[in-house]
Amino acid sequence: MEVVDQASPETYQYKDTEYDNTDGVSMQQDAGGSAYRDKVTTYNYKGKRIPVPIRWHPNSVIRRIVEHNKRSQYTGVTMIGMSGTGKTTLTNKIIHQAHVLGESYIVKRFNGHEMMKIDEHIKKMKKGFPHILVFDDASYTMEDAKSADIARLANALTTIRHVLQSRVIVIINFHYSKATKKFFRNQHFTFMTSVSVEELSNFQEMYKDKMNVVRQFARQYNNMVLRGSFQVPVSSFEKRVIRYKMNEPFRIALVAEIADLHFMVYDRDGCEQCLPKKEAKKSLKLETVNEIAEHIKRVTPKMGSLRTAMQYFMCIHLGNDKHLKGAHQSAWRHLNDIDRSMDISEETWEKVYKKIDGESKHSPAKRVGKSKVNRTMSVLDLAKQIKDEEDNPPPPPTPEPPTFLDNEDLRKEAEEKIENEPETPDYDSYYTPP
């Protein structure tokens, strides 16, 4: 590293370009190096010029999204990442940078449930104006959606540019990769803001030939969230790396641009025109763990059902199955393995579920006490059974004959017999009179 001015160590030069040292960004030599080489450009952050590889630069990636949209009229963007890993931040970055580039997109935001009513929303949109459609939290909607609904949504998105008579960018956010149906996996741009052990096996199917890039991303993502920093390899020949602190200003992500898979960095950026307007919402004021837990237990008092639901909620929410226990975890992993190794349609999965669900309903009745409880019994039939047992209670048990401990007269009679017994020599300390 060549220092430009000894009196000002805050600046240095690399490849004939001057940069500023910051607390969060530094260029240095790393003995580990990496098999990577790219041109480095500047990124202005808080009045300082910091180095960023051109290929990793967020504005470069977003510019390619906009250019693709100009040529193709429709651009599909998929965001995959666990909750809190930056999907919304990256989405807002894309919207804002498109605005900075001079594009006048109308931004529409929808939740997952509104996705299934996209036909109604399209009818209300202005024709002849470019749009950016953002669908948040689509994972749960996709999990419960029927095949017919998915097909209708896919058809609406592929024909939307003709209906609106203008360019359209669609951004869909998912919590984990397997929640995305095959149509939505095959988009022009796919961003991964997090990675887990479970996701590594999923990415194996998606990026078989480029798993080395995925593993490098997993290593740097792990460093970012656990150590608070990550590094960008610049040149394997010079063993140069750029080290960034998390959120100062960047986070690391993995992006697939059609057939090109590589890293990128992104920061929090936006303006009042691009960011969604904050609506006044009545929200629960639950601050502590105990308050949240007690509220959940009041809403769902059956602890067995709540515990199982929480296990699957955490599995989907965090993107791994560590919260599933015993047979549930084993069954979940087995189903994932089957889904990854075979091309099974959603319709076939529905039929498989109905078959297994139907067989489980013919399980033998479970005996509780002296009565039988049929697992498939309706609520009304169960109530009738309980009412019959209350109206016809079993006969009381036959009382046992009283003993001298229970009857005062019998006890006195036994005491008198002991007093009238003749005395017997006590040859044994354990001897007692009859």
N, C-alpha and C positions, 0 to 999 in steps of 0.2 A: 504494500500500500504506500503510495507516494503522497506525502503531505505537501500541500500547496504553499502554505504559509506557516512557518514555525511559530510566529507570534499569534496565530489563530488556529489552534489545533482542531477547531470545530469543523474545518473544511478539509477535504481531501480530494484527490483526483484519481479516477480509474478510467482507462481507455479514453483519455483526452476529454473527459467530462467531469465537471466539478460537482461534488455532493456535500451535504451537511451532515455531520455527526449529530445524532439525537440520542436521548436516553433510551428510546425504544428500538432504534434501528442502528445497526453497525455492520460494516463490511470487514471481514477478517479472513485470515487463512485458517483452514481446518485440515488437520492431517488426515481426517477420514475421507474428505473429498467426495465426489460422486461422478458417475458417468453421465454428465449433463453439461451442456454448453449452450449459451444463448446470449443475445445482445441485451445490454442493460440500458434502461432509460430512466428518466427522473419522474418523481411523483411529488407534487407540492402538498405539504402537510404542515399546517400552522406556520406558514411562511418559510419553511425549510425545504430544500431539495433532497429527497431521499431516493436511493437506488431501487429499482424494480426491474426484473427481466421483462422484456417487451411481451413475450409470450404469456407471462403470468399477470400482466397488467390488467386490472378489471375493466378499464375503459376500452382496451383493445378487444377483449372478449365481447363486451356489449356492443361495440361498433360492428363487429361481425354479425351479431344477432340482427341489428337494424339493417345492415346491408343485405343479409339473407331475406329479411322480410320484404324489402323493396323489390327483390327479384322474384321471390316465390309467392308473395301475397299472404301466405299463411306460414307462421313459425310456431312450432310447439316447443315449450320449455317445461321440463320436469325438475322439481326440487325434491331431493330425498335427504332426510336428516331427522335425528331425534329432536324432541321438543327442546327449545332453548339453544339450539346450535347455530342459529343465524339464517334460517330460511327466509324469514320475513325481512331481515336486514338486507340480504342479498336481493330479494325481490324489489324492495324500495330503491336499492342502488341501481338496478336495471331500469326502473321507471324513470328515476331522476336523470340518469346519464342519457337516456333517449331524449329527454327534454333538453338537456344541455347541448346535444347534437343538433338541435333545431327541429326535432320532430314533434308534431302536435297530435299526440295520441289521446283519445278519450279513455280514461282508466275506469274500469268497472270491477268491483270486488264482490265476491260471492263466498258463502260458506259451503261446506260439503253438501248439505241437503239441497241448497239452491241449484247445485249442478244438475240435478235430475229434472229440473224445470227450466233448462236452458232455452228450450224452444219458446217459452213464454217471454223470457227476458230478451231474446234476440229480436222479437217483434217490436219491443219498445225502444230499441237502439236506433240512433240516427244513421241513416244510410248515407254513404258517400264520405264518411269520416273514418280514419284509421282508429282502431281500438286496441287496447291491452286489457285482456280479461284475466283476472287473478282469482283462482279457486283455492281457498285456504282449508286446511284440515280435511283433505279428501280421503284419508285412509279409512276412517270409520264408515263413510258413505260407500266406498268401493267394497268393503267387506260385506255389507248387507245388501248391496245392489244385485238385482237379478240380471241374468244374461241379456234379456230383452232391453232392459234399461241401459246397460252398458253399450249395447249396439246402437241404441237410439242416440245416446250422448256422443259416441264416436262419429256417427253420421252427421249430427248437427255441427260438430267442430270441423269436420272436413269440408263441409259445404258452406260454412258461415261467411267466407269471403265473397261468395257469390250472392248471398242474401243481403249482406251489408254493402256490397259493391265497393269494397275497399280492403286495405290491408288489415290483418289481425295477428296479434301475438297472444298466445294463450299460455299462462303460467299456472301450473298445478303443483301444489305442495303436498307431499306425502311424508309420513313418519318413518317408513321403512320400505325397502325396495319391493318386497313380496306383496305389499298392498297395492302396487301398481299393476293393473292388468296389462296384457301384452301389447295392446294398442298404445297405451300411454308410456310404456317402456321404450318403444321405438319412436322417439321424438328427435327433433333436430338437435336440441341442446339438452343435456342432462347434467345437473349440478348435484354433487354429494357434499354436504356440509358436515358430515360425521361418519364414523365407521365403528363397528363393533365386531366381536368375534362371530356373531351370527351373520352379520352383513358380509363378512369376508367370504363365507361360503356361498352367499347369494350372488356376490359380485363375480365369483368364479364362473358361474353360468353366463353372466352378462358380458364379461371381458376375459374370456379364456386366454387369449393370446397376449394380453397386456396385464397380467396379474402382478408382474414386477412393479409396474407403476402404482397399482392399487396398494401393494404392500409398503412401498415407500411412503405413500400418502398416509397409510395407517400408522406408520412409525412417527411421522411428523405431527399428525393429529394427536397422537398419544402424548408426545412431548408438549404440545400446546396446552392441552387441558390439564395435564398433571404437573408440568414444570413451568408453565406460563410463558413459554417461548418456543419458536420453531425456526428452522433455518432453510434457506433456499440455496441450492448448489448453483453456482454460476459457471465455473470452469473446472473440469477434472484435471486439466493440465497444470493450472496454476493453483489448484486446491483452494479456490476462492468460494466463500459462502457469504450470504447476507443473513444476518440473524435478526429476527423480529420478535418483539414482545407482543403477547396476545392483546389485541384491541388497541395497540399503539403504533399505527392505527389499524393494522390488518388482522384478519383471520385467514386461515388456509382452507381451500376447498379443492375438490376434484371435479373437472368438467370434461364431458365428452361432447366434442363438436363434430357431430355426424360420425366420422370414422377416426377422429383424432382425440386421444385421451391424454390429458396433461393436468398439471397443477395450476392453480391461480390463487391470487390474494384479493381480498375485498375489504372495504371499510364501510362504516356507517355514514351515509350521505343522503341528502334529500333537501327539499324545500317545501314551503307551505302549499305551493301549487301541486306538487307531486304526491306528498304524503296524504294519507286518508284523514279526513276531518274527524277530530275527536268528538264522539257523541257522548252525551251525558247518559250514563248507565247506572242503574241501581245494582250495586254489587254487594255481595256478602262481606262483612268485615270479620274475617277469621284470621287471627294473627299467629296463634300458637298451634303446635302440633295437637295438643289436647283439644282445643276448640274445633279444629277441623275434624278430628276423629269422632268427637262427640256429636257433631252435626251430621256426619255420615251415618252414624249408628242410629240416630233419631229418624233419619229418612228411610233407612233400610234396617229395620230392627232384627231380621233373621240373620244371625251371625254366620251360619253355614253358607247361605247364598251370597252374603256380602263378601266373605273371605274368598270364595271361588271367583266371584266377579272381579275383586281387586287383583287377584293373581293374573288373570287374563288382561285386565286393564293395564297393569304395570308391564306385562309382556309386550303389548302393542305400543304402549306409551314410550318405553325405554328402548325398544328394539331388540331385546334379548329375552330368553326364557328362564332366567335364574330364579324368578319368583314363583314359577310353577313347581309343584311338589310331586315327587313320586311318579305314579303312573301318568298323571297329567303331562308332566314334562317329557316323559318317554314317548307318549302318544303324539304330542306336539312336534317333537323332533322327527319322528317317523313320518308324519304327514308332510313335513317340509322336505324330507329326503325324497319321498315319492314324487312330490310336485316338481322338484328340481331335476330329477332324473327322467321324468316322463312328460310328454306333451299332452296333458289332460285338460280338456276344455272345462269351462265353468258349468256348462250344462251337465257334463258327465259327473263332476263333483257333486252337483245337486242330487243326481240320481243315487250316487254312492251314499250320500248322507241319509236320504230317505230310506234306503234299504237297511242301513245299520240302525237308524232310529226306529224303524218298524220292528226289527228283530229284538231290540232292547225292550220293547213294550210287552213281549211275550215271556219275560223272565218270571220265575215262580214267585208266588206271593211270599212276603216276608212276615214271619210270626213275631208279634209283639205281645208278650204275656200269654194269655189264653185266647186272644183274638187274632185273626188274620187281617193284614192290611194289604190290599192290592195296590201295587205301585201305579197302575194305570187307571185306578178308580177316580172318577170325577169328584169335584168338591161336594156336589149335591148328594151323591151316593155315600161318601164318607160321612157327611153330616147325618144321614139317615141311620147309618150303622151305629154311630155314637149315640143317637137318640134311642135306638132300640136297646142298647146296653144300659142306658140310664133308666128306661122304663121297666126293664126286666133284669134287675141286679141278681147276681148269683146268691144262693142261700147262705146264711151265716154259718160259719164252721161250728161243729158239734163241740160243746164245752167238755173239757177233761174233768174227771172226778176230782173233788177237792182232796188235798193232803192235809196233814197236821199243821203245816205251815200256813195254810189258808183258813183253817177252821179252829176257833178258840177252844171248843169242847174237845176236839180230837187231840189238840196239843196238851191240854190238862190231863187227859186220860193217859197219854204216853208218858208224861212226867211222873204220874202216880205209880205206873208199872215199874219205872226205873227205881223209885224210892223203895218199893216193897221187895226188890230183888235181894236174895241172901248174899252176904258178903263172900267174896272169893279171894284167895291169896293172890297178891299181885306179883307173879313170878316174872312177868315181862313188862317192861316199861311201856310197851305199846298196847298192853291189854286194856280193854275197856269192857265194862259190864254189858251184858246183852240188853 
